[in-house]
Amino acid sequence: MQPLSTDVLTKAASTFVLGLVVGAVGTAMHRSVPPWGVVLCLLLVACAALLSRAWGGGVAVAGLAGGMFLSVTTLARSGPGGDVLVPAQQGIGWVWVVGAAGVLILVALAPRALFRDEPRGERPRPVAVTEGVETVDEGRGGGDARPVDGGVVGGEPDDGSGARPGTSR
């Protein structure tokens, strides 16, 4: 878990504001073009949640969820004229509210390794050994094939010094 610092709290506050915006846009637009409006709004939630998780970890996702919760619950109530953006009688409103919460939970429970910034280490290269010839790996430049018994490689005898044929040490 991340220690609470100014940087972490700033990210949480920023994602809280992002959650307010995403919740407002999703609540207003989820019924626009059924069923594609709700699908696009849930994709918007998924993108915002993935961004928050990658940027600030679990605290940022909690900030996003808090902002979305405040925005969606405020806009789901009936307005001053009696208008409702999320009617309880229509299933698409339930898909929006429950689906947005489900997407946030899925992103919050995603494995931490998906959001790691460190590059993976290089995989070891396999060493090719043929009969009578071994490969000598000298750094990243690749290997040099030389006979095990001091024979001839490339027309030049092997003097046992380890130098490449045609070079001197």
DOKOLZA-755937 format. One record per atom (N, C-alpha, C, O): x negated, y, z negated; residue in three letters. Coordinates in steps of 0.05 Angstrom, whole numbers, padded with zeros to 5 digits, always signed. Each point is the difference from the previous one (the first is absolute). Example, Ala and Ser with C-alpha at 12.3 -4.5 7.8 and 13.67 -1.06 7.14 Angstrom:
-00264-00114-00156ALA;+00018+00024+00000ALA;-00018+00024+00000ALA;-00021+00000-00013ALA;+00028+00021+00027SER;-00016+00024-00001SER;+00015+00022-00014SER;-00010+00022-00004SER;
//
This chain:
-00017-00024+00000MET;+00017+00024+00000MET;-00018+00025+00000MET;-00021+00000-00012MET;+00031+00020+00026GLN;-00016+00025+00002GLN;+00004+00016-00025GLN;+00022+00002-00011GLN;-00044+00010+00001PRO;+00003+00019-00023PRO;+00014+00025+00010PRO;-00004+00009+00022PRO;+00020+00003-00040LEU;+00014+00024+00008LEU;-00020+00023-00001LEU;-00010+00008-00020LEU;+00006+00003+00044SER;-00017+00023+00003SER;+00015+00022+00015SER;+00023-00004+00009SER;-00035+00027-00006THR;+00013+00021+00015THR;+00005-00008+00029THR;+00021+00007+00011THR;-00040-00021+00001ASP;+00003-00009+00027ASP;+00024-00019+00003ASP;+00015+00003+00019ASP;-00013-00022-00037VAL;+00022-00019+00001VAL;+00027+00014-00004VAL;+00019-00006+00014VAL;-00018+00024-00033LEU;+00025+00014-00005LEU;+00008+00019+00023LEU;+00024+00003+00006LEU;-00044+00008+00007THR;+00006+00017+00023THR;+00011-00017+00023THR;+00019+00009+00014THR;-00030-00032-00010LYS;+00010-00018+00021LYS;+00029-00009-00007LYS;+00017-00002+00018LYS;-00012-00004-00043ALA;+00027-00008-00008ALA;+00020+00023+00004ALA;+00022-00005+00009ALA;-00030+00029-00016ALA;+00018+00023+00005ALA;+00004+00005+00030ALA;+00023+00007+00008ALA;-00044-00010+00008SER;+00004+00003+00029SER;+00018-00021+00011SER;+00017+00006+00017SER;-00020-00030-00025THR;+00018-00021+00010THR;+00028+00002-00011THR;+00019-00009+00013THR;-00016+00022-00036PHE;+00027+00006-00010PHE;+00014+00019+00019PHE;+00024-00004+00006PHE;-00038+00024+00003VAL;+00012+00019+00019VAL;+00005-00014+00027VAL;+00021+00004+00012VAL;-00039-00022-00004LEU;+00005-00016+00024LEU;+00025-00017-00003LEU;+00016-00003+00019LEU;-00012-00008-00043GLY;+00023-00016-00005GLY;+00026+00016+00001GLY;+00020-00010+00009GLY;-00021+00035-00019LEU;+00023+00017+00003LEU;+00008+00004+00029LEU;+00023-00001+00007LEU;-00043+00006+00010VAL;+00005+00005+00028VAL;+00010-00025+00014VAL;+00019+00001+00015VAL;-00033-00024-00020VAL;+00008-00025+00013VAL;+00028-00008-00008VAL;+00016-00009+00016VAL;-00010+00012-00042GLY;+00027-00007-00010GLY;+00021+00018+00012GLY;+00022-00010+00007GLY;-00027+00036-00004ALA;+00019+00018+00011ALA;+00005-00006+00030ALA;+00023-00001+00009ALA;-00045-00003+00006VAL;+00003-00006+00028VAL;+00014-00027+00004VAL;+00018-00002+00017VAL;-00025-00018-00032GLY;+00013-00026+00002GLY;+00029+00001-00007GLY;+00017-00013+00013GLY;-00010+00027-00034THR;+00028+00001-00009THR;+00017+00015+00021THR;+00023-00007+00005THR;-00034+00028+00007ALA;+00015+00015+00019ALA;+00002-00014+00027ALA;+00019+00004+00014ALA;-00039-00020-00007MET;-00002-00011+00027MET;+00007-00030+00002MET;+00002-00010+00023MET;+00002-00004-00045HIS;+00003-00029+00002HIS;+00026-00008+00015HIS;+00001-00022+00011HIS;+00019+00040-00010ARG;+00025-00007+00014ARG;+00001+00012+00028ARG;+00021-00002+00013ARG;-00042+00015-00004SER;+00000+00015+00025SER;+00007-00017+00025SER;+00018+00006+00015SER;-00032-00028-00011VAL;+00004-00018+00023VAL;+00000-00028-00011VAL;-00021-00014-00001VAL;+00045+00004-00008PRO;+00000-00027-00012PRO;-00008-00021+00021PRO;+00008+00003+00023PRO;-00022-00023-00030PRO;-00015-00005-00025PRO;-00029+00010+00002PRO;-00015-00003-00019PRO;+00008+00016+00041TRP;-00028+00008+00004TRP;-00008+00023-00018TRP;-00024+00002-00006TRP;+00042+00014-00003GLY;-00007+00022-00018GLY;-00010-00011-00026GLY;-00021+00010-00010GLY;+00034-00030-00002VAL;-00009-00011-00025VAL;-00026-00015+00004VAL;-00017-00001-00018VAL;+00013-00012+00040VAL;-00025-00015+00006VAL;-00023+00020+00001VAL;-00021-00005-00012VAL;+00024+00027+00026LEU;-00021+00020+00002LEU;-00005+00013-00027LEU;-00023+00006-00007LEU;+00043-00001-00009CYS;-00004+00011-00026CYS;-00014-00019-00019CYS;-00017+00009-00016CYS;+00022-00034+00018LEU;-00014-00020-00016LEU;-00029-00002+00009LEU;-00018-00004-00016LEU;+00013+00006+00042LEU;-00028+00001+00010LEU;-00014+00025-00010LEU;-00024-00001-00006LEU;+00038+00023+00004LEU;-00012+00025-00011LEU;-00008-00005-00029LEU;-00021+00009-00009LEU;+00038-00022-00007VAL;-00006-00007-00028VAL;-00025-00018-00001VAL;-00018+00004-00016VAL;+00017-00024+00034ALA;-00022-00018+00000ALA;-00026+00014+00006ALA;-00021-00004-00012ALA;+00021+00022+00032CYS;-00024+00015+00008CYS;-00009+00018-00023CYS;-00024+00001-00006CYS;+00043+00013-00007ALA;-00007+00018-00022ALA;-00011-00017-00024ALA;-00019+00009-00013ALA;+00031-00032+00008ALA;-00010-00016-00022ALA;-00027-00012+00005ALA;-00017+00000-00018ALA;+00012-00009+00042LEU;-00027-00010+00007LEU;-00021+00022-00001LEU;-00022-00005-00010LEU;+00029+00028+00019LEU;-00018+00023-00001LEU;-00006+00007-00029LEU;-00024+00004-00008LEU;+00044-00004-00009SER;-00004+00007-00028SER;-00017-00021-00014SER;-00018+00007-00016SER;+00023-00032+00021ARG;-00015-00022-00013ARG;-00029+00001+00009ARG;-00018-00004-00017ARG;+00013+00008+00042ALA;-00027+00001+00010ALA;-00015+00025-00010ALA;-00024-00001-00005ALA;+00038+00023+00001TRP;-00012+00025-00007TRP;-00005+00002-00031TRP;-00022+00008-00008TRP;+00042-00016-00007GLY;-00003+00004-00029GLY;+00007-00024-00018GLY;+00000+00003-00024GLY;+00005-00026+00036GLY;+00005-00024-00016GLY;+00028+00000-00011GLY;+00019+00012+00010GLY;-00016-00027-00032GLY;+00027-00005-00012GLY;+00012+00025-00012GLY;+00024+00003+00001GLY;-00040+00015-00011VAL;+00010+00025-00012VAL;+00013+00017+00022VAL;+00021+00012-00005VAL;-00033-00011+00028ALA;+00011+00015+00023ALA;+00026-00012+00010ALA;+00019+00014+00007ALA;-00017-00041-00007VAL;+00025-00013+00008VAL;+00022+00006-00020VAL;+00023+00004+00007VAL;-00031-00003-00033ALA;+00020+00007-00020ALA;+00010+00029+00004ALA;+00023+00005-00004ALA;-00041+00013+00011GLY;+00008+00027+00006GLY;+00019+00002+00023GLY;+00020+00014-00001GLY;-00026-00029+00022LEU;+00017-00001+00024LEU;+00028-00011-00008LEU;+00020+00010+00008LEU;-00020-00032-00023ALA;+00025-00012-00008ALA;+00017+00019-00018ALA;+00024+00002+00003ALA;-00038+00012-00020GLY;+00015+00020-00017GLY;+00012+00022+00016GLY;+00023+00008-00004GLY;-00038+00003+00023GLY;+00011+00021+00018GLY;+00023-00010+00017GLY;+00020+00014+00003GLY;-00023-00039+00007MET;+00022-00011+00016MET;+00025-00005-00017MET;+00022+00005+00009MET;-00026-00016-00033PHE;+00023-00005-00018PHE;+00015+00026-00006PHE;+00024+00000+00002PHE;-00039+00021-00008LEU;+00013+00025-00007LEU;+00015+00011+00025LEU;+00023+00009-00003LEU;-00035-00010+00026SER;+00012+00011+00024SER;+00024-00016+00008SER;+00021+00012+00006SER;-00023-00038-00005VAL;+00022-00017+00009VAL;+00024+00001-00019VAL;+00023+00002+00009VAL;-00028-00003-00035THR;+00022+00001-00019THR;+00014+00027+00000THR;+00024+00002-00004THR;-00039+00019+00008THR;+00012+00027+00001THR;+00017+00003+00025THR;+00022+00010-00002THR;-00032-00019+00025LEU;+00015+00004+00025LEU;+00022-00021+00003LEU;+00017+00004+00017LEU;-00017-00025-00032ALA;+00021-00021+00003ALA;+00025+00008-00015ALA;+00021-00012+00005ALA;-00022+00032-00022ARG;+00024+00009-00014ARG;+00017+00017+00019ARG;-00009+00009+00021ARG;+00034-00006-00028SER;+00018+00017+00017SER;-00008+00029-00004SER;-00006+00010-00022SER;+00006+00004+00045GLY;-00007+00028+00000GLY;+00022+00019-00009GLY;+00021-00010-00008GLY;-00025+00036+00010PRO;+00020+00019-00010PRO;+00026-00001+00016PRO;+00021+00006-00011PRO;-00022-00014+00036GLY;+00024-00001+00017GLY;+00012-00029+00000GLY;+00020-00004+00014GLY;-00032-00014-00029GLY;+00009-00028+00000GLY;-00013-00018+00020GLY;+00006-00023+00002GLY;-00026+00034+00013ASP;-00014-00016+00019ASP;-00020-00019-00014ASP;-00011+00007-00020ASP;+00008-00030+00032VAL;-00019-00020-00012VAL;-00018-00010+00023VAL;+00009-00008+00021VAL;-00035+00008-00026LEU;-00019-00009+00020LEU;-00004-00031-00001LEU;-00007-00012+00020LEU;+00012+00000-00043VAL;-00002-00029-00004VAL;+00026-00010-00011VAL;+00003-00004-00024VAL;+00017-00001+00042PRO;+00026-00010-00010PRO;-00002-00028-00011PRO;-00013-00017+00012PRO;+00025+00012-00034ALA;-00001-00027-00013ALA;+00016-00021+00016ALA;-00006-00024-00003ALA;+00024+00033+00020GLN;+00017-00020+00015GLN;-00014-00010+00024GLN;+00008-00020+00012GLN;-00029+00032-00003GLN;-00014-00009+00024GLN;-00026-00015-00007GLN;-00015+00008-00018GLN;+00012-00031+00031GLY;-00023-00017-00006GLY;-00027+00013+00007GLY;-00020-00007-00012GLY;+00020+00024+00032ILE;-00025+00012+00008ILE;-00012+00017-00022ILE;-00025+00003-00001ILE;+00041+00009-00016GLY;-00010+00015-00022GLY;-00014-00018-00020GLY;-00021+00007-00011GLY;+00032-00030+00006TRP;-00012-00020-00018TRP;-00026-00010+00012TRP;-00020-00005-00014TRP;+00020+00001+00040VAL;-00025-00009+00014VAL;-00022+00020-00004VAL;-00023-00007-00005VAL;+00030+00033+00007TRP;-00020+00021-00003TRP;-00011+00001-00029TRP;-00024-00001-00004TRP;+00042+00001-00016VAL;-00009+00003-00028VAL;-00015-00025-00009VAL;-00022+00003-00011VAL;+00033-00026+00015VAL;-00013-00025-00009VAL;-00024-00006+00017VAL;-00021-00010-00010VAL;+00023+00015+00036GLY;-00023-00006+00018GLY;-00024+00018-00006GLY;-00023-00009+00000GLY;+00028+00035-00006ALA;-00022+00018-00007ALA;-00014-00009-00026ALA;-00024+00000-00002ALA;+00040-00009-00017ALA;-00012-00010-00025ALA;-00015-00025+00005ALA;-00022-00004-00012ALA;+00032-00014+00029GLY;-00013-00025+00006GLY;-00027+00005+00014GLY;-00020-00014-00006GLY;+00020+00032+00025VAL;-00025+00007+00014VAL;-00021+00010-00019VAL;-00023-00007+00001VAL;+00031+00025-00019LEU;-00019+00011-00020LEU;-00011-00022-00018LEU;-00024+00000-00006LEU;+00041-00019-00002ILE;-00009-00022-00017ILE;-00019-00018+00015ILE;-00021-00008-00011ILE;+00027+00002+00037LEU;-00018-00017+00016LEU;-00028+00013+00003LEU;-00020-00014-00002LEU;+00020+00040+00007VAL;-00026+00013+00004VAL;-00015+00001-00027VAL;-00024-00003-00001VAL;+00038+00007-00021ALA;-00013+00001-00026ALA;-00011-00027-00008ALA;-00020-00001-00014ALA;+00032-00020+00023LEU;-00009-00027-00007LEU;-00019-00012+00020LEU;-00010-00023-00003LEU;+00003+00038+00024ALA;-00018-00010+00021ALA;-00028-00004-00013ALA;-00007+00014-00018ALA;-00008-00034+00028PRO;-00027-00005-00011PRO;-00018+00025+00002PRO;+00000+00014+00020PRO;-00016-00010-00041ARG;-00018+00022-00001ARG;-00021-00001+00022ARG;-00010+00021+00009ARG;+00003-00045+00000ALA;-00021-00003+00020ALA;+00008+00013+00027ALA;-00018+00007+00016ALA;+00044-00004-00011LEU;+00008+00013+00025LEU;-00007+00030+00001LEU;-00001+00012+00021LEU;-00003+00000-00045PHE;-00004+00029-00001PHE;-00029+00007-00009PHE;-00005+00022-00008PHE;-00013-00041+00010ARG;-00028+00004-00008ARG;-00015+00015+00021ARG;+00004-00006+00024ARG;-00021+00024-00032ASP;-00016+00016+00019ASP;-00027-00012+00007ASP;-00011+00007+00021ASP;+00000-00024-00039GLU;-00026-00010+00005GLU;+00000-00019+00024GLU;+00018-00017+00002GLU;-00038+00019+00015PRO;-00002-00020+00022PRO;-00008-00027-00010PRO;-00014-00003-00021PRO;+00023-00017+00035ARG;-00008-00027-00007ARG;-00029-00004+00008ARG;-00010+00013+00018ARG;-00004-00031-00032GLY;-00028-00006+00006GLY;-00001-00016+00026GLY;+00020-00012+00009GLY;-00043+00013+00004GLU;-00004-00015+00024GLU;+00000-00029-00005GLU;-00010-00009-00021GLU;+00020-00006+00039ARG;-00001-00029-00002ARG;-00028-00010+00008ARG;-00012+00011+00019ARG;+00002-00031-00032PRO;-00026-00011+00008PRO;+00001-00013+00027PRO;+00020-00013+00007PRO;-00041+00018+00009ARG;-00001-00012+00027ARG;-00010-00029-00003ARG;-00017-00006-00016ARG;+00029-00011+00032PRO;-00009-00028-00001PRO;-00028-00002+00013PRO;-00006+00013+00019PRO;-00011-00030-00031VAL;-00027-00005+00011VAL;+00001-00024+00018VAL;+00008-00022-00009VAL;-00017+00026+00034ALA;+00000-00022+00019ALA;-00026-00015-00002ALA;-00021+00012+00003ALA;+00022-00038-00006VAL;-00024-00016-00001VAL;+00003-00022+00021VAL;+00020-00014+00001VAL;-00039+00013+00017THR;+00000-00021+00020THR;-00023-00018-00005THR;-00017+00005-00017THR;+00017-00027+00030GLU;-00021-00020-00005GLU;-00027+00010+00008GLU;-00006+00007+00023GLU;-00012-00005-00043GLY;-00027+00009+00004GLY;-00004+00030+00001GLY;-00023+00009+00001GLY;+00044+00007-00002VAL;-00002+00029+00001VAL;+00017+00011-00023VAL;+00024-00008-00003VAL;-00035+00026-00012GLU;+00016+00013-00021GLU;+00002+00030+00006GLU;-00018+00011+00014GLU;+00039+00002-00023THR;+00004+00028+00005THR;-00010+00015-00025THR;+00008-00005-00022THR;-00026+00025+00027VAL;-00010+00016-00022VAL;+00014+00027+00002VAL;-00002+00014+00020VAL;+00018-00007-00040ASP;+00015+00025+00000ASP;-00017+00022-00013ASP;-00007-00002-00023ASP;+00002+00022+00039GLU;-00016+00023-00010GLU;+00018+00024-00001GLU;-00002+00017+00018GLU;+00018-00014-00039GLY;+00017+00024-00003GLY;+00025-00002+00019GLY;+00009-00022+00005GLY;+00000+00045+00004ARG;+00024+00001+00016ARG;-00006-00004+00030ARG;+00019-00002+00016ARG;-00044+00001-00008GLY;-00007-00002+00028GLY;+00004-00027+00012GLY;-00005-00004+00024GLY;+00015-00015-00039GLY;+00004-00027+00011GLY;-00023-00018-00007GLY;-00018+00008-00014GLY;+00020-00032+00024GLY;-00020-00020-00007GLY;-00020-00003+00022GLY;+00004+00008+00023GLY;-00027-00020-00030ASP;-00021-00006+00019ASP;-00003-00031-00001ASP;-00006-00011-00021ASP;+00009-00001+00044ALA;-00003-00029+00001ALA;-00029-00007+00003ALA;-00014+00010+00017ALA;+00005-00028-00035ARG;-00028-00009+00002ARG;-00001-00030-00007ARG;+00017-00009-00016ARG;-00035-00005+00027PRO;-00001-00029-00006PRO;-00010-00005-00028PRO;-00016+00015-00011PRO;+00027-00036-00001VAL;-00007-00007-00027VAL;-00029-00010-00001VAL;-00014+00005-00020VAL;+00006-00020+00040ASP;-00027-00013-00001ASP;-00022+00016+00013ASP;-00021-00011+00005ASP;+00024+00037+00000GLY;-00021+00016+00012GLY;-00003-00003+00030GLY;-00021+00006+00011GLY;+00042-00015+00002GLY;-00001-00004+00029GLY;+00002+00027+00015GLY;-00006+00021-00010GLY;+00015-00023+00035VAL;+00001+00023+00018VAL;+00029+00009+00003VAL;+00018-00016+00005VAL;-00014+00043-00007VAL;+00026+00012+00005VAL;-00005+00022+00021VAL;-00017+00017-00004VAL;+00032-00018+00025GLY;-00003+00021+00021GLY;-00027+00001+00013GLY;-00008+00021+00010GLY;-00006-00044-00008GLY;-00025-00001+00014GLY;-00024+00008-00016GLY;-00022-00002+00010GLY;+00025+00011-00035GLU;-00022+00008-00017GLU;-00002-00018-00024GLU;+00021-00007-00012GLU;-00045+00000+00004PRO;-00003-00018-00024PRO;+00007+00015-00025PRO;-00004+00025-00002PRO;+00014-00039-00018ASP;+00006+00011-00026ASP;-00025-00002-00017ASP;-00009-00023-00005ASP;-00002+00045-00005ASP;-00024-00001-00016ASP;+00006-00003-00030ASP;-00018-00001-00016ASP;+00044+00000+00008GLY;+00008-00004-00027GLY;+00000+00026-00016GLY;+00006-00001-00024GLY;-00011+00024+00036SER;-00001+00025-00015SER;+00028+00011-00004SER;+00004+00018-00017SER;+00016-00027+00031GLY;+00027+00011-00002GLY;+00005+00023+00018GLY;+00022+00011+00001GLY;-00043-00002+00014ALA;+00004+00022+00018ALA;+00015-00009+00025ALA;-00002-00023+00008ALA;+00016+00041+00003ARG;+00015-00006+00025ARG;-00020-00004+00022ARG;-00022+00012+00001ARG;+00028-00029+00018PRO;-00018-00005+00023PRO;-00005+00026+00014PRO;+00018+00016+00006PRO;-00043-00010+00001GLY;-00007+00024+00015GLY;-00006+00024-00018GLY;-00005+00022+00010GLY;+00007-00025-00037THR;-00006+00022-00018THR;-00022-00008-00019THR;-00005-00024-00003THR;-00007+00043-00009SER;-00021-00007-00020SER;+00007+00014-00026SER;+00014+00021+00000SER;-00024-00032-00022ARG;+00006+00012-00026ARG;-00023+00016-00009ARG;+00002+00012-00022ARG;
//
